[in-house]
Amino acid sequence: MQKLLYNVKCENKFKILNATNGGPWHKSHANDQYRSNFSTYKDARIPYSRNHDSGVIGVYGGPYSHDISKIFPNFDADVNDPKSYDFACTDDSILTTLSAGTKTFFRLGETIEHQIKKHATLPPKDFRKWAEICEHIILHYNYGWADGFNLDIEYWEIWNEPDLDSGKPTPKRTWGGTDEEFYDLYEIAAKYLKSKFPHLKIGGPAVSGRKIWSEAFIKEMAKRNVPMDFFSWHSYGTTPEHLVKDAYIFDKMLKENNYSNCENILNEWNYVKGWQEEFVYSIECIHGLKNASLIISTMALSQSSPIDMLMYYDTRPSAFCGIFDYYTYRPLKGYYALKWYGNFYDCAYEIKSENSIENVYGLCGAKDDGKIVCMLTYYSDDDNAPSKKFEVDFANGGKFEIYILDENNNEVLLEVTDKIELNLQVHECILIKQI
């Protein structure tokens, strides 16, 4: 029988790998037709929630929140006048999310527009004024301006997927201008905001993944001496290797252009086999056990990759949400993968396996008292892959609680044992806790 031997102690801290897009589905101001996933969301210990696309969902304040065009609805208004801003719905969303223990990763920009006519994704009329609007949003949330708060929001991301429709005819879904126009917007905004808030993390631009566009952008920013605290990007695919591989490509680009200290953040990712004929199948996978297995396997690879933060897309009520049921708000299979990862924030260090088993992915850590926490999954894109039998050895003895996540069970205690032998069906997930 094959064996996984976890006995290589590493001083690595566990990265932030269970961050998401979208906060808890909870209305703090209304109880009619009441549903909430607040407590289950909080239990998952999600450190950050990116607020991109969340304005289209009623539970986050609806169409009056988050986007620059919603917070500052009249671009011709006085940028210094608090009356020019509409913060109420965004405030409610951010505060509700924060009360669940989750900080906001603030996307400064606009929600993607799939409609036939585009509105807010067109380039702002005045790039410097756009930057000044962003400045006042930061002042509101971090420095109390305009009856605001002192929330110490760290991450401020400039725009979203400017590369998505680059080179295509208008109308464009995310950036309606030219590449050069976006370079100008990013340069002006990044330099201005960094000069005002040097201690905050200003970055972006959340590329959809186009390598040629991304390399040109990074080179142009380096040429213009533009500060970039983090570079964010997106990836959709069917295997953890596919999802993580671009981290190495972007890491190389950043280092070659003097951005060695720039954080590497994958802040949209999920299972997608295809965007056309195979899209419905993809959604079915997202809502099932396969998604939980993909989440765990992607986290496992990300921990040892150049990725600094991983943000699942998404936990909004949407087709892409494999975490909560759209109608009942109850946890889906993917929820347990995010929740299980929260255990690693209590670990003092990581333990790696000295060997590997094909298509078996796992993470293991030890707490200050030496007690082990480990999660494992057997992932393959082949839904009919044969079962896998193997042993797990932590080289320190003791008894272990074994929890299973499969088609019929959600985090159910399988057994308490001092000898761990597993026979996993494809996509099954295991949580191991030393007692």
C-alpha positions as CSV (number, residue, x, y, z in Angstrom):
1,M,0.0,0.0,0.0
2,Q,1.2,3.5,-0.8
3,K,2.0,5.8,2.1
4,L,2.1,9.6,2.6
5,L,4.7,10.3,5.2
6,Y,4.4,13.8,6.7
7,N,7.6,14.4,8.6
8,V,9.3,17.5,7.0
9,K,9.0,20.4,9.4
10,C,8.9,23.8,7.6
11,E,8.9,27.3,9.2
12,N,6.4,28.5,6.6
13,K,3.3,30.2,7.9
14,F,0.2,29.2,6.2
15,K,-0.8,31.8,3.5
16,I,-4.2,33.4,3.2
17,L,-5.8,30.9,0.8
18,N,-9.5,30.9,1.9
19,A,-10.3,34.5,1.0
20,T,-13.2,35.1,-1.3
21,N,-15.1,37.5,-3.5
22,G,-18.4,38.4,-1.6
23,G,-19.3,38.6,2.0
24,P,-22.0,37.1,4.2
25,W,-25.6,37.1,2.8
26,H,-27.1,39.1,5.6
27,K,-29.2,42.3,5.9
28,S,-28.4,44.0,9.2
29,H,-31.2,46.6,8.6
30,A,-34.2,44.3,7.7
31,N,-35.8,41.1,9.0
32,D,-38.6,40.6,6.5
33,Q,-38.2,37.5,4.4
34,Y,-35.2,36.7,6.7
35,R,-32.5,34.4,5.6
36,S,-28.8,34.6,6.6
37,N,-25.6,32.7,6.3
38,F,-23.8,35.1,8.7
39,S,-22.9,32.5,11.4
40,T,-21.7,29.8,8.9
41,Y,-19.8,32.4,6.9
42,K,-18.1,33.6,10.2
43,D,-17.2,30.1,11.2
44,A,-15.2,29.7,8.0
45,R,-12.7,32.3,9.3
46,I,-12.4,34.1,5.9
47,P,-9.8,36.8,6.3
48,Y,-10.6,39.0,3.2
49,S,-13.5,39.5,0.9
50,R,-13.1,41.3,-2.4
51,N,-16.1,43.4,-3.2
52,H,-16.0,43.2,-7.0
53,D,-19.3,42.4,-8.7
54,S,-21.1,42.4,-5.3
55,G,-23.1,45.5,-6.1
56,V,-25.4,43.5,-8.4
57,I,-26.7,41.4,-5.4
58,G,-29.3,42.8,-3.1
59,V,-27.8,41.3,0.1
60,Y,-24.7,43.5,-0.4
61,G,-26.6,46.8,-0.8
62,G,-27.7,46.1,-4.4
63,P,-27.0,48.4,-7.3
64,Y,-26.1,51.3,-5.0
65,S,-22.9,50.0,-3.6
66,H,-19.2,49.5,-4.1
67,D,-18.6,50.8,-7.6
68,I,-17.1,54.2,-8.0
69,S,-20.0,55.3,-10.2
70,K,-22.5,54.3,-7.4
71,I,-20.6,55.9,-4.6
72,F,-19.9,59.1,-6.6
73,P,-22.9,59.1,-9.0
74,N,-22.4,62.6,-10.6
75,F,-18.9,62.8,-11.9
76,D,-19.3,66.5,-12.4
77,A,-19.9,67.1,-8.7
78,D,-17.5,68.6,-6.2
79,V,-14.9,65.9,-5.3
80,N,-14.3,67.5,-1.9
81,D,-18.0,67.8,-0.8
82,P,-19.3,64.9,1.3
83,K,-22.7,65.5,-0.2
84,S,-21.4,64.3,-3.6
85,Y,-21.0,60.8,-2.2
86,D,-23.5,58.0,-1.5
87,F,-21.8,55.7,1.0
88,A,-24.8,54.2,2.9
89,C,-25.2,50.8,1.1
90,T,-21.4,50.3,0.8
91,D,-21.0,51.1,4.5
92,D,-23.6,48.5,5.4
93,S,-21.9,45.8,3.3
94,I,-18.4,46.5,4.6
95,L,-19.5,46.7,8.2
96,T,-21.6,43.5,8.0
97,T,-18.7,41.7,6.5
98,L,-16.3,43.0,9.1
99,S,-18.6,41.9,11.9
100,A,-18.2,38.4,10.5
101,G,-14.4,38.8,11.0
102,T,-13.7,39.4,7.4
103,K,-11.9,42.5,6.1
104,T,-12.8,44.1,2.7
105,F,-10.3,43.9,-0.2
106,F,-11.6,47.0,-2.0
107,R,-11.8,47.0,-5.7
108,L,-11.8,50.6,-7.0
109,G,-13.6,50.4,-10.3
110,E,-16.8,49.0,-11.8
111,T,-18.8,45.8,-12.0
112,I,-18.4,43.9,-15.3
113,E,-21.2,44.9,-17.7
114,H,-22.6,42.1,-19.9
115,Q,-25.5,44.3,-21.2
116,I,-25.6,45.5,-24.8
117,K,-24.9,49.1,-23.8
118,K,-22.0,49.9,-21.5
119,H,-22.1,52.7,-19.0
120,A,-19.7,52.8,-16.0
121,T,-16.9,50.7,-17.7
122,L,-16.2,53.6,-20.1
123,P,-13.0,55.5,-19.2
124,P,-13.6,58.3,-16.7
125,K,-13.7,61.8,-18.1
126,D,-10.9,63.0,-15.9
127,F,-8.3,60.5,-14.6
128,R,-6.9,62.8,-11.9
129,K,-10.4,63.5,-10.6
130,W,-11.1,59.8,-10.6
131,A,-8.1,59.3,-8.4
132,E,-9.2,62.1,-6.1
133,I,-12.6,60.3,-5.7
134,C,-10.8,57.1,-4.8
135,E,-8.8,59.2,-2.2
136,H,-12.0,60.4,-0.6
137,I,-13.4,56.9,-0.5
138,I,-10.2,55.8,1.4
139,L,-10.5,58.8,3.7
140,H,-14.1,57.8,4.5
141,Y,-13.3,54.2,5.4
142,N,-9.9,54.6,7.0
143,Y,-9.9,58.2,8.4
144,G,-13.4,59.0,9.4
145,W,-14.1,61.6,6.6
146,A,-17.8,62.3,5.8
147,D,-19.1,60.6,8.9
148,G,-16.9,57.6,8.1
149,F,-14.8,55.0,9.9
150,N,-11.4,54.0,10.9
151,L,-11.4,50.5,9.4
152,D,-7.7,50.2,8.3
153,I,-8.6,48.6,5.0
154,E,-5.3,47.6,3.6
155,Y,-5.8,46.5,0.0
156,W,-7.0,48.9,-2.7
157,E,-7.2,47.5,-6.2
158,I,-7.4,49.7,-9.3
159,W,-9.9,48.4,-11.8
160,N,-10.8,44.9,-12.9
161,E,-9.9,42.9,-16.0
162,P,-8.8,45.7,-18.3
163,D,-7.4,43.1,-20.6
164,L,-10.6,41.1,-21.0
165,D,-11.8,42.7,-24.3
166,S,-8.5,44.3,-25.4
167,G,-8.3,44.4,-29.2
168,K,-12.0,43.7,-29.6
169,P,-14.5,46.1,-31.0
170,T,-16.7,48.1,-28.6
171,P,-18.8,47.7,-26.5
172,K,-16.4,46.3,-24.0
173,R,-17.4,44.6,-20.8
174,T,-14.7,45.9,-18.3
175,W,-12.6,48.6,-19.9
176,G,-14.1,50.6,-22.7
177,G,-11.0,52.5,-23.7
178,T,-7.6,51.7,-25.3
179,D,-4.7,50.0,-23.6
180,E,-2.8,53.3,-23.5
181,E,-5.7,55.0,-21.8
182,F,-5.7,52.3,-19.1
183,Y,-2.0,52.7,-18.6
184,D,-2.6,56.4,-18.0
185,L,-5.4,55.8,-15.6
186,Y,-3.4,53.3,-13.6
187,E,-0.3,55.4,-13.5
188,I,-2.2,58.5,-12.4
189,A,-4.3,56.7,-9.8
190,A,-1.4,54.6,-8.3
191,K,1.0,57.4,-8.0
192,Y,-1.6,59.8,-6.5
193,L,-3.0,57.3,-4.0
194,K,0.5,56.0,-3.0
195,S,1.6,59.6,-2.4
196,K,-1.4,60.2,-0.1
197,F,-1.4,56.8,1.6
198,P,2.2,55.4,1.5
199,H,1.5,52.7,4.1
200,L,-1.5,51.2,2.2
201,K,-1.3,48.5,-0.4
202,I,-2.2,49.9,-3.8
203,G,-2.2,47.5,-6.7
204,G,-4.1,45.7,-9.4
205,P,-5.3,45.5,-12.1
206,A,-7.0,42.1,-11.7
207,V,-6.1,40.9,-15.2
208,S,-8.3,38.2,-16.8
209,G,-5.1,36.2,-17.5
210,R,-3.8,37.4,-20.9
211,K,0.0,37.0,-20.8
212,I,1.0,39.3,-23.6
213,W,-1.2,42.1,-22.3
214,S,0.0,41.5,-18.7
215,E,3.6,41.6,-19.7
216,A,3.1,44.8,-21.7
217,F,1.3,46.4,-18.7
218,I,4.0,45.4,-16.2
219,K,6.8,46.7,-18.5
220,E,5.0,49.9,-19.1
221,M,4.4,50.5,-15.4
222,A,8.1,49.8,-14.7
223,K,9.1,52.2,-17.5
224,R,6.9,54.9,-15.9
225,N,8.1,54.1,-12.4
226,V,4.6,53.3,-11.1
227,P,4.4,51.8,-7.6
228,M,2.7,48.5,-7.4
229,D,2.3,46.7,-4.1
230,F,0.4,43.8,-5.5
231,F,-0.4,42.3,-8.9
232,S,-3.8,40.6,-9.1
233,W,-4.9,38.2,-11.7
234,H,-7.6,35.6,-12.5
235,S,-7.7,32.0,-13.6
236,Y,-10.4,29.5,-14.4
237,G,-9.8,25.9,-15.3
238,T,-10.3,22.2,-14.5
239,T,-7.2,21.2,-12.5
240,P,-5.3,22.8,-9.6
241,E,-2.2,22.7,-11.9
242,H,-4.0,24.8,-14.5
243,L,-5.2,27.3,-12.0
244,V,-1.9,27.8,-10.3
245,K,0.6,27.7,-13.2
246,D,0.2,31.4,-14.1
247,A,1.6,32.3,-10.7
248,Y,5.1,31.3,-11.9
249,I,4.7,33.2,-15.2
250,F,3.6,36.4,-13.5
251,D,6.2,36.0,-10.8
252,K,8.9,35.9,-13.4
253,M,7.5,39.0,-15.2
254,L,7.4,41.0,-11.9
255,K,10.9,40.1,-10.9
256,E,12.3,40.9,-14.4
257,N,10.7,44.4,-14.1
258,N,11.9,45.3,-10.6
259,Y,8.7,44.4,-8.9
260,S,10.3,41.7,-6.7
261,N,8.4,42.8,-3.6
262,C,5.1,43.0,-5.3
263,E,2.5,40.5,-3.9
264,N,1.2,37.9,-6.3
265,I,-2.6,37.6,-5.8
266,L,-4.9,35.2,-7.6
267,N,-8.2,36.9,-6.7
268,E,-10.7,35.1,-9.0
269,W,-10.6,31.4,-9.6
270,N,-13.1,28.5,-10.0
271,Y,-13.8,25.4,-12.0
272,V,-14.7,26.1,-15.7
273,K,-14.3,23.4,-18.3
274,G,-15.7,25.7,-21.0
275,W,-17.6,28.9,-21.5
276,Q,-20.0,27.6,-24.2
277,E,-21.3,24.0,-24.5
278,E,-19.6,22.9,-21.3
279,F,-20.6,25.8,-19.1
280,V,-23.7,24.1,-17.6
281,Y,-21.6,21.1,-16.7
282,S,-19.1,23.5,-15.1
283,I,-21.8,25.1,-12.9
284,E,-23.0,21.6,-11.9
285,C,-19.4,20.8,-10.8
286,I,-19.1,24.1,-8.9
287,H,-22.2,23.2,-6.8
288,G,-21.0,19.7,-5.9
289,L,-18.3,17.7,-4.2
290,K,-16.0,18.1,-7.1
291,N,-15.7,21.8,-6.3
292,A,-14.7,21.1,-2.7
293,S,-12.0,18.8,-3.9
294,L,-10.7,21.3,-6.4
295,I,-10.6,24.0,-3.7
296,I,-8.5,21.8,-1.3
297,S,-6.2,20.7,-4.1
298,T,-5.7,24.3,-5.4
299,M,-5.0,25.5,-1.8
300,A,-2.4,22.7,-1.5
301,L,-0.5,23.7,-4.6
302,S,-0.8,27.5,-3.9
303,Q,0.8,27.1,-0.5
304,S,4.1,26.1,-2.2
305,S,3.7,28.5,-5.2
306,P,4.6,32.2,-5.6
307,I,0.9,33.0,-4.8
308,D,0.6,35.2,-1.7
309,M,-3.2,35.2,-1.5
310,L,-6.0,33.1,-3.0
311,M,-9.5,34.5,-3.3
312,Y,-12.2,32.1,-4.5
313,Y,-14.8,33.4,-7.0
314,D,-17.2,33.6,-5.4
315,T,-19.4,33.6,-2.3
316,R,-22.1,35.8,-3.8
317,P,-25.5,34.3,-4.5
318,S,-24.6,33.4,-8.1
319,A,-23.9,30.5,-10.5
320,F,-20.3,30.6,-9.5
321,C,-21.0,30.1,-5.8
322,G,-20.1,26.6,-4.7
323,I,-20.1,27.6,-1.1
324,F,-23.8,28.4,-0.2
325,D,-27.1,27.4,-1.8
326,Y,-28.6,30.1,-3.8
327,Y,-32.1,29.8,-2.3
328,T,-31.7,28.5,1.3
329,Y,-28.2,30.0,2.0
330,R,-27.2,26.6,3.5
331,P,-23.6,25.4,3.1
332,L,-22.7,23.5,-0.1
333,K,-19.8,21.0,-0.3
334,G,-17.3,23.7,-1.1
335,Y,-18.0,25.5,2.1
336,Y,-16.3,22.8,4.1
337,A,-13.1,23.2,2.2
338,L,-12.9,26.9,3.0
339,K,-13.8,26.2,6.6
340,W,-11.3,23.4,7.0
341,Y,-8.5,25.7,5.9
342,G,-9.3,28.0,8.8
343,N,-7.8,25.4,11.1
344,F,-4.4,26.1,9.7
345,Y,-4.4,29.7,11.0
346,D,-3.9,28.1,14.5
347,C,-0.8,26.2,13.3
348,A,2.7,27.2,14.3
349,Y,4.3,25.7,11.2
350,E,3.7,23.6,8.2
351,I,4.6,19.9,7.8
352,K,5.4,18.6,4.3
353,S,5.3,15.1,3.0
354,E,8.5,13.6,1.9
355,N,6.7,11.8,-0.9
356,S,3.6,12.2,-3.1
357,I,0.8,10.1,-4.5
358,E,-0.6,11.0,-7.9
359,N,-3.8,13.1,-7.7
360,V,-3.7,13.2,-3.9
361,Y,-3.3,16.7,-2.6
362,G,-3.0,17.8,1.0
363,L,-1.9,20.3,3.6
364,C,-0.6,19.6,7.0
365,G,0.4,21.7,10.0
366,A,1.2,21.5,13.7
367,K,0.0,23.7,16.5
368,D,2.2,25.0,19.3
369,D,1.6,21.8,21.3
370,G,2.7,19.7,18.3
371,K,-0.8,18.4,17.5
372,I,-1.4,17.7,13.8
373,V,-4.1,19.1,11.5
374,C,-4.2,17.8,8.0
375,M,-6.7,17.9,5.1
376,L,-6.5,15.7,2.0
377,T,-8.4,15.1,-1.2
378,Y,-8.3,12.9,-4.2
379,Y,-8.9,15.2,-7.2
380,S,-9.1,14.3,-10.9
381,D,-11.1,15.9,-13.7
382,D,-12.1,12.4,-14.6
383,D,-15.3,11.8,-12.7
384,N,-15.0,8.1,-13.2
385,A,-11.4,7.7,-11.9
386,P,-10.9,4.6,-9.8
387,S,-10.6,4.7,-6.0
388,K,-7.3,5.2,-4.3
389,K,-6.1,3.3,-1.3
390,F,-3.2,4.7,0.8
391,E,-1.9,5.1,4.3
392,V,-1.1,8.4,6.1
393,D,1.8,8.5,8.6
394,F,2.7,11.6,10.7
395,A,5.8,9.9,12.3
396,N,4.7,10.9,15.8
397,G,2.1,8.4,16.8
398,G,-1.0,9.3,18.7
399,K,-4.7,9.1,18.0
400,F,-6.5,11.0,15.3
401,E,-10.1,12.0,14.5
402,I,-10.9,11.3,10.8
403,Y,-13.7,13.4,9.3
404,I,-15.1,12.8,5.8
405,L,-16.7,15.0,3.2
406,D,-18.3,13.0,0.4
407,E,-21.6,12.8,-1.5
408,N,-23.5,11.7,1.5
409,N,-21.7,13.3,4.4
410,N,-20.6,16.8,5.4
411,E,-17.7,16.8,7.9
412,V,-18.9,13.6,9.6
413,L,-16.6,11.9,12.1
414,L,-15.6,8.6,10.3
415,E,-13.4,7.1,13.0
416,V,-10.9,7.7,15.8
417,T,-7.7,5.7,15.1
418,D,-4.0,5.5,15.6
419,K,-3.5,4.0,12.1
420,I,-4.8,5.9,9.2
421,E,-5.7,3.9,6.1
422,L,-7.9,5.6,3.5
423,N,-9.7,4.3,0.5
424,L,-11.0,7.4,-1.3
425,Q,-13.3,7.7,-4.2
426,V,-12.5,10.5,-6.6
427,H,-13.3,14.0,-5.1
428,E,-13.7,12.8,-1.5
429,C,-12.1,15.0,1.1
430,I,-10.7,14.1,4.5
431,L,-9.9,16.2,7.6
432,I,-7.5,14.7,10.2
433,K,-7.1,16.1,13.7
434,Q,-4.8,14.7,16.3
435,I,-6.3,14.4,19.8
